[in-house]
């Protein structure tokens, strides 16, 4: 059974940085794509970044590129999200997600089969 456990959230001042972690277990993830989504109060889940576990190729929407970096550690079976230059608009619950890799990047939350419980990120002004 796939299990994803996020950690690393917290309270940070605007302009600061945080690194989120997602520990994955339950199977071999070499054929999986991993992603980070976020959900602010009253809004839907927003795609943040994705990575191919096997190749390490990454994808970001234009709004996230430059401040956020997704990476993975194959030995630790962990995916990371480094977030820099945070603003109050980045306040949300951040979720790790996984699905089998396909021929394209998957940007919608309903395309992912496995989810973590989420970790709260709060950016104060």
Secondary structure as GFF3:
##gff-version 3
##sequence-region A 1 125
A	DSSP	beta_strand	3	7	.	.	.	ID=ss1
A	DSSP	beta_strand	10	13	.	.	.	ID=ss2
A	DSSP	beta_strand	18	25	.	.	.	ID=ss3
A	DSSP	beta_strand	32	39	.	.	.	ID=ss4
A	DSSP	beta_strand	46	52	.	.	.	ID=ss5
A	DSSP	beta_strand	58	60	.	.	.	ID=ss6
A	DSSP	beta_strand	68	73	.	.	.	ID=ss7
A	DSSP	beta_strand	78	83	.	.	.	ID=ss8
A	DSSP	three_ten_helix	88	90	.	.	.	ID=ss9
A	DSSP	beta_strand	92	100	.	.	.	ID=ss10
A	DSSP	three_ten_helix	109	111	.	.	.	ID=ss11
A	DSSP	beta_strand	114	115	.	.	.	ID=ss12
A	DSSP	beta_strand	119	124	.	.	.	ID=ss13
###
